[in-house]
């Protein structure tokens, strides 16, 4: 397998399937495009571009765009490094202050980072930031936002032809196409009363090109459980439903419905956890199925009620695993994404009078993730999550029987978490056993799935499990087991007991082994 960033690129290529530009004055984009006959204004005044029902307007005033639609982890890490916020006003300001120029040069080289920082490269080309401009226009009718957005699009289109010679290997591939389709949809509908017929035609034609690529990539592949595929299906739904004049829109809709329905029933455990064991991805994945439901329901298509049970499980799951600071645990390839925005939108869709009961201390048997908390009446508050790690590899780290602990809303024992996928520490540290609150026997790490300098390796299912959870009025007890038959255990069965004594405000960790073999306990303590 290739190493470092080359292995990430190989992974993207093989899978089912990665700012702005400071425009000085009247940039010559319009002249360049006119000279190349890119825009054909004939009959634009009379052309009828059909539209679907955009079901998201009711959320626009209350949520910044990046709050309503959480990012995938690759995109989130880069977002926070480059911009550090999801607030649309901040995004628009940094964008107009020359974020793209500072990173991609002037004129922009859209593929400049492909060989060195692929996640950063695809971040710029997925247009995560453009809907922020459209939302600000929708709220305050400042036409400068639309002008910037359309000037930006014209330059990008000219530099990134869908056919013909291109410097980029990835701009018309996989999630780049899916994310742009969704972002362009938001740009169109939020800004449409300020768009000229020519502007609308540019976006509609660009969406038509995206539709062809989505069908060729996501639409023709074998059904999987991979999050890229369900996200691609959502993009198909956006285009098939919201842009019905696109050639083949009925096929887009039919294919999107098929893929979404498959992922509803196959990409999540019965307990609601996602089979990729991705906690940071969970708000993003919840938004995919929430939005599919809203598109179906408001346009009288698809099978919205097939999705509702999953949305209810997602609501319960997020409430159960959430840390005291309202973020998901940094387990596996996960950014500590807040649930402060996704949960209210799920509640709105489910119906406030139909919300399922929240779970306090619980074990998700299929996901093999457990949480124990202090009772509400306890003097001090404890939060402990336990991750048996029955899945290791791909996005899942080698933290067997690992756990995180919070006391009085402050982290005490924390997992190492993750980093930007472009960072070499992802494979040189974060994926290794040593980076987690686990045990190493005879110095033997999980060598098949924690190899230094190998970024993407296959999944390994283990027999690690949460064996027991007891909840009484006096204590909460959780036991995890890693069997001696596991290839990393040298014949040693070891258990980890987590005990919370509410009345004594005490938390204890018990580690047991069945053979006299040296073991090391790695704890990553906060400063």
C-alpha positions in Angstrom: 0.0 0.0 0.0 1.2 3.5 -0.7 2.2 5.7 2.1 1.2 9.1 3.6 -0.8 11.4 1.3 -0.4 9.1 -1.7 -2.3 6.4 0.2 -5.1 8.9 1.0 -5.4 9.7 -2.7 -5.4 6.1 -3.6 -8.1 5.5 -1.1 -10.3 8.2 -2.5 -9.7 7.0 -6.0 -10.7 3.4 -5.2 -13.6 4.2 -2.9 -17.2 4.8 -3.9 -16.0 7.4 -4.3 -11.9 16.5 -1.1 -11.0 30.3 0.1 -12.5 32.0 -1.9 -10.8 34.4 -4.2 -10.2 38.0 -3.7 -11.5 39.6 -6.9 -9.9 42.9 -7.4 -12.2 45.4 -9.0 -14.0 44.1 -12.0 -12.0 40.9 -12.6 -11.8 39.9 -16.2 -13.8 36.7 -15.6 -16.8 38.0 -17.6 -14.7 39.1 -20.5 -12.7 35.9 -20.5 -15.9 33.8 -20.4 -17.6 35.9 -23.1 -14.6 35.6 -25.4 -14.7 31.8 -25.0 -18.5 31.8 -25.7 -19.1 30.1 -22.4 -22.3 31.9 -21.7 -25.0 31.8 -24.3 -27.6 34.5 -23.5 -30.0 33.5 -26.3 -33.5 32.8 -25.1 -32.6 33.2 -21.4 -35.4 35.7 -20.9 -38.0 33.2 -22.0 -36.4 29.9 -20.8 -38.4 28.2 -18.1 -36.1 26.6 -15.5 -38.3 24.4 -13.3 -37.8 24.3 -9.6 -38.8 21.9 -6.8 -39.8 22.8 -3.2 -36.8 23.8 -1.1 -37.7 22.6 2.4 -34.9 24.4 4.3 -36.0 28.0 4.3 -37.5 27.7 7.8 -34.0 26.9 9.3 -32.1 29.7 7.5 -32.7 32.5 10.0 -31.8 30.4 13.0 -28.7 28.5 11.9 -25.5 29.5 10.1 -25.0 27.2 7.1 -22.2 25.2 8.6 -24.3 24.7 11.7 -27.3 23.3 9.8 -25.2 21.1 7.6 -22.2 19.7 9.7 -19.1 18.8 7.7 -17.4 15.5 7.0 -14.3 15.2 9.2 -11.8 16.0 6.5 -13.7 19.2 5.7 -14.2 20.1 9.4 -10.5 19.9 10.3 -9.5 22.1 7.4 -12.4 24.5 8.1 -11.2 25.1 11.7 -7.6 25.5 10.7 -8.3 28.0 7.9 -11.3 29.9 9.2 -11.8 28.7 12.8 -15.6 29.3 12.7 -18.9 28.3 11.2 -20.4 31.8 11.5 -21.3 33.0 8.1 -20.3 36.6 8.7 -16.8 35.5 9.7 -16.5 33.1 6.7 -17.6 35.8 4.3 -15.1 38.4 5.7 -12.2 36.0 5.6 -13.2 34.9 2.1 -13.4 38.4 0.8 -10.1 39.3 2.5 -8.3 37.0 0.2 -8.3 33.5 1.7 -8.0 31.9 -1.7 -5.2 34.2 -2.9 -3.2 33.6 0.2 -3.4 29.8 -0.3 -3.9 29.1 -4.0 -2.1 32.2 -5.5 -3.4 34.7 -8.0 -4.7 33.6 -10.4 -5.7 30.6 -8.3 -4.2 27.2 -8.9 -7.1 25.0 -7.8 -4.9 21.8 -7.7 -1.8 23.3 -6.0 -2.2 21.1 -2.9 -3.3 17.9 -4.5 0.1 16.2 -4.1 0.8 17.5 -0.6 -2.4 18.4 1.3 -5.3 16.7 -0.4 -7.8 17.5 2.2 -7.0 21.2 1.9 -7.2 20.9 -1.9 -10.6 19.4 -1.9 -11.9 21.8 0.8 -11.3 24.7 -1.5 -13.0 22.9 -4.4 -16.1 21.7 -2.6 -17.4 25.2 -2.0 -18.1 24.8 1.7 -18.0 28.6 2.1 -20.2 29.8 -0.8 -23.6 29.1 0.8 -22.5 31.5 3.6 -22.6 34.3 1.0 -26.0 33.2 -0.2 -27.4 33.0 3.3 -26.2 36.5 4.1 -27.8 37.8 1.0 -31.1 36.0 1.9 -31.1 37.7 5.3 -29.9 41.3 4.4 -30.3 41.5 0.6 -26.7 42.8 0.2 -26.1 42.3 -3.5 -22.3 42.4 -3.0 -22.5 38.8 -1.7 -24.1 37.6 -5.0 -21.7 39.5 -7.2 -18.8 37.9 -5.3 -20.3 34.5 -5.5 -21.0 34.6 -9.2 -17.6 36.1 -10.1 -16.0 33.3 -8.1 -18.1 30.7 -9.9 -17.3 32.0 -13.4 -13.5 31.9 -12.6 -13.8 28.4 -11.2 -15.8 27.1 -14.1 -13.3 28.5 -16.6 -10.4 26.9 -14.8 -12.0 23.5 -14.2 -13.7 22.2 -17.4 -15.7 19.1 -16.8 -14.3 17.7 -20.0 -10.9 18.3 -21.6 -7.5 19.0 -20.2 -7.4 19.8 -16.4 -4.6 20.1 -13.9 -6.8 18.5 -11.2 -7.3 14.8 -10.7 -10.0 15.2 -8.1 -12.2 18.2 -8.7 -14.7 16.2 -10.8 -14.7 13.1 -8.6 -16.4 11.7 -5.6 -17.4 14.0 -2.7 -16.1 17.0 -4.5 -19.0 16.6 -6.9 -21.5 15.8 -4.2 -20.6 18.6 -1.9 -20.6 21.2 -4.7 -24.0 20.0 -5.9 -25.5 20.5 -2.5 -23.7 23.8 -1.9 -24.8 25.2 -5.4 -28.4 24.2 -4.6 -28.3 26.3 -1.5 -26.7 29.2 -3.4 -29.4 29.1 -6.1 -32.4 28.9 -3.8 -31.2 31.4 -1.1 -30.0 34.0 -3.7 -32.4 33.4 -6.6 -34.4 36.6 -6.2 -31.1 38.5 -6.7 -29.8 36.3 -9.6 -30.1 37.4 -13.2 -31.4 34.9 -15.7 -27.8 34.5 -16.9 -26.6 33.7 -13.3 -29.4 31.2 -12.9 -28.5 29.5 -16.2 -24.8 29.3 -15.2 -25.7 27.5 -12.0 -28.3 25.3 -13.7 -25.8 24.2 -16.4 -23.2 23.6 -13.8 -25.6 21.4 -11.9 -26.4 19.5 -15.1 -22.7 18.7 -15.4 -22.6 17.6 -11.8 -25.6 15.3 -12.3 -23.8 13.4 -15.1 -20.8 12.8 -12.9 -22.9 11.8 -9.9 -24.7 9.2 -11.9 -21.5 7.9 -13.4 -19.8 7.6 -10.1 -22.3 7.0 -7.2 -25.2 6.0 -9.4 -23.5 3.0 -11.1 -21.5 1.5 -8.2 -22.3 -1.5 -6.0 -24.2 -0.6 -2.9 -22.0 -0.3 0.2 -22.2 1.1 3.8 -19.7 3.9 3.1 -20.7 7.4 4.1 -19.4 8.9 0.8 -22.1 6.9 -1.0 -25.0 8.0 1.1 -23.8 11.6 0.8 -23.6 11.1 -3.0 -27.2 9.9 -2.9 -28.3 13.0 -1.1 -26.7 15.1 -3.9 -28.6 13.0 -6.5 -31.8 13.9 -4.6 -31.0 17.6 -4.4 -30.5 17.7 -8.2 -33.4 15.4 -9.2 -35.9 17.1 -6.9 -34.8 20.8 -6.9 -33.6 21.0 -10.5 -36.2 19.0 -12.4 -35.3 20.6 -15.8 -32.0 18.8 -15.7 -31.9 16.0 -18.3 -32.5 12.7 -16.6 -33.9 14.2 -13.4 -36.3 11.3 -12.9 -33.4 8.9 -13.0 -31.4 11.0 -10.6 -34.4 10.8 -8.2 -34.9 7.1 -8.6 -31.2 6.3 -8.0 -31.0 8.6 -5.0 -34.0 7.0 -3.4 -32.6 3.5 -3.9 -29.2 4.4 -2.4 -30.7 6.3 0.6 -33.1 3.4 1.4 -30.1 1.0 1.3 -28.1 3.0 3.7 -31.1 3.5 6.1 -31.2 -0.2 6.5 -27.6 -1.3 6.1 -25.2 1.6 7.2 -26.5 1.7 10.8 -26.8 -0.9 13.6 -30.1 -1.7 15.1 -29.1 0.4 18.1 -28.6 3.5 15.8 -24.8 3.6 15.7 -23.1 3.8 12.3 -21.3 0.8 11.1 -18.1 2.8 10.4 -17.9 3.6 14.1 -17.5 7.3 13.4 -18.6 9.5 16.2 -17.4 12.8 14.7 -19.1 11.9 11.5 -22.4 11.2 13.2 -23.9 14.8 13.1 -22.9 14.9 9.4 -24.5 11.6 8.7 -27.6 12.6 10.7 -28.0 15.7 8.5 -27.9 13.5 5.3 -30.9 11.5 6.3 -32.7 14.5 7.9 -32.4 16.4 4.6 -33.4 13.4 2.5 -36.5 13.1 4.7 -37.3 16.8 4.3 -36.8 16.7 0.5 -39.1 13.6 0.2 -41.8 15.0 2.5 -42.0 18.5 1.0 -42.0 17.3 -2.6 -44.2 14.2 -2.2 -41.6 11.8 -3.5 -39.5 8.9 -2.1 -40.3 7.1 1.1 -39.9 9.6 4.0 -41.5 7.3 6.6 -38.8 4.7 6.0 -36.3 7.2 7.3 -38.1 8.4 10.4 -37.2 5.4 12.7 -33.5 6.1 11.9 -33.9 9.8 12.8 -35.5 8.8 16.1 -32.6 6.5 16.9 -30.1 9.2 15.9 -31.8 11.6 18.3 -31.4 9.0 21.1 -27.9 8.0 20.2 -26.6 11.6 20.1 -28.1 12.4 23.5 -26.7 9.3 25.0 -23.1 9.6 23.9 -22.7 13.4 24.1 -20.0 14.7 26.4 -20.7 17.4 29.1 -19.5 20.2 26.7 -22.2 19.1 24.2 -19.7 17.5 21.8 -19.4 14.0 20.5 -16.5 11.9 21.9 -13.1 12.2 20.0 -13.2 8.4 19.3 -11.6 7.2 16.0 -11.3 9.7 13.1 -13.4 12.3 14.9 -13.5 16.0 15.4 -15.3 16.9 18.6 -18.3 18.2 16.7 -21.1 19.9 18.7 -24.6 18.5 18.7 -26.1 21.8 19.7 -27.4 22.4 16.2 -28.2 19.0 14.7 -30.3 17.8 17.7 -32.8 20.7 17.6 -33.3 20.2 13.8 -33.9 16.5 14.4 -36.4 17.3 17.1 -38.2 19.7 14.7 -38.4 17.0 12.0 -39.5 14.2 14.4 -42.0 16.4 16.1 -41.6 17.8 19.7 -44.6 15.7 20.8 -43.2 12.5 19.4 -39.6 12.7 20.7 -38.3 9.3 22.0 -37.1 9.0 25.6 -33.5 9.9 26.3 -31.1 7.3 27.8 -28.9 8.2 30.8 -26.5 5.4 31.4 -26.6 2.8 28.7 -24.8 0.3 26.4 -25.4 0.2 22.7 -24.9 -3.5 22.2 -24.4 -3.4 18.4 -22.1 -0.5 18.4 -20.3 -1.7 21.6 -20.2 1.8 23.0 -21.2 2.5 26.6 -21.9 5.5 28.7 -22.3 5.9 32.5 -23.2 9.2 34.2 -23.9 10.4 37.7 -27.5 10.7 38.7 -29.0 14.2 38.4 -29.2 14.4 42.2 -25.5 13.6 42.7 -23.4 16.3 44.3 -20.7 15.9 41.7 -21.2 15.0 38.0 -19.3 12.2 36.3 -19.4 11.2 32.6 -17.5 8.1 31.4 -17.8 6.6 27.9 -16.4 3.2 27.1 -15.3 2.0 23.7 -14.7 -1.8 23.4 -13.4 -1.4 19.9 -14.8 -4.5 18.3 -13.9 -2.8 15.0 -10.4 -1.6 14.3 -9.0 -0.3 11.0 -10.1 2.1 8.3 -11.5 5.1 10.3 -11.4 3.2 13.6 -8.3 3.5 15.9 -6.6 0.8 17.9 -7.9 1.9 21.3 -9.2 -1.4 22.7 -11.3 -1.2 25.8 -10.6 2.6 25.9 -12.5 5.1 27.9 -12.9 8.9 28.5 -13.7 10.5 31.8 -15.2 13.9 32.7 -15.6 15.3 36.2 -17.8 18.3 36.9 -17.9 19.1 33.2 -14.1 19.0 32.8 -12.2 16.3 31.0 -10.0 14.2 33.3 -8.9 11.3 31.0 -9.2 12.0 27.3 -8.6 10.0 24.2 -5.9 11.4 21.8 -8.7 11.9 19.2 -7.6 12.7 15.7 -6.1 15.4 13.5 -6.3 16.8 10.0 -6.0 13.9 7.6 -3.1 15.7 5.8 -1.1 15.6 9.0 1.5 12.8 9.1 0.7 12.4 12.9 -2.6 10.7 11.9 -0.7 7.5 11.0 2.4 8.1 13.1 0.5 8.6 16.3 -3.3 8.9 16.5 -4.1 5.5 14.9 -1.6 3.6 17.1 -2.5 1.7 20.3 0.0 3.8 22.3 -2.1 6.9 21.6 -5.1 5.6 23.5 -6.2 4.6 27.0 -5.6 0.9 26.3 -3.3 -1.9 27.3 -0.3 -3.2 25.4 0.9 -6.8 26.1 4.5 -7.8 25.4 4.8 -4.4 23.6 2.5 -5.7 20.8 0.4 -3.0 19.2 -2.4 -3.8 16.8 0.2 -4.2 14.0 -2.2 -4.9 11.2 -4.3 -1.8 11.7 -1.8 0.5 13.4 1.2 0.5 11.0 3.2 3.7 11.0 3.2 5.5 7.7 0.2 3.4 6.4 -2.8 5.6 6.3 -5.7 3.4 5.2 -5.9 -0.3 6.1 -8.7 -2.8 6.1 -11.1 -3.3 8.9 -10.5 -5.9 11.6 -13.4 -7.1 13.6 -12.5 -8.3 17.1 -14.3 -10.1 20.0 -13.7 -7.1 22.3 -16.9 -6.3 24.0 -18.8 -4.7 26.8 -19.9 -7.7 28.8 -22.0 -6.1 31.5 -23.7 -2.9 32.7 -25.3 -2.7 36.1 -27.1 0.4 37.3 -28.4 0.6 40.8 -29.3 3.4 43.3 -25.8 3.2 44.7 -23.4 2.5 41.9 -23.0 2.0 38.1 -20.7 -0.8 37.0 -19.5 -1.5 33.4 -17.1 -4.3 32.4 -15.2 -4.6 29.1 -13.4 -7.8 28.0 -10.6 -8.4 25.5 -10.3 -12.2 25.0 -7.0 -14.1 25.1 -7.7 -15.4 21.5 -7.1 -11.9 20.1 -3.9 -11.9 18.1 -2.5 -8.9 20.0 -3.1 -10.4 23.5 -0.4 -13.2 23.7 -3.0 -15.6 25.1 -4.0 -13.1 27.8 -7.6 -12.4 28.6 -7.9 -9.0 30.2 -10.9 -7.0 31.6 -11.5 -3.4 32.4 -14.1 -2.6 35.1 -15.4 1.0 35.4 -17.2 1.7 38.7 -19.1 4.9 39.5 -20.2 5.3 43.2 -22.6 8.2 43.1 -23.1 8.7 46.8 -19.4 8.8 47.4 -18.5 10.9 44.4 -16.0 8.3 43.4 -14.9 6.7 40.2 -12.6 3.6 40.1 -10.8 1.8 37.3 -10.0 -1.9 37.8 -7.7 -3.7 35.4 -7.5 -7.5 35.6 -5.3 -10.0 33.7 -5.3 -13.8 33.7 -1.6 -14.4 33.2 1.5 -12.9 34.8 2.5 -11.0 31.7 3.7 -7.3 31.9 1.2 -4.8 30.6 1.4 -1.0 30.1 -1.5 1.3 30.7 -1.4 4.5 28.6 -3.4 7.4 29.9 -3.5 10.7 27.9 -4.0 13.3 30.7 -5.0 16.9 30.1 -2.6 19.6 31.1 
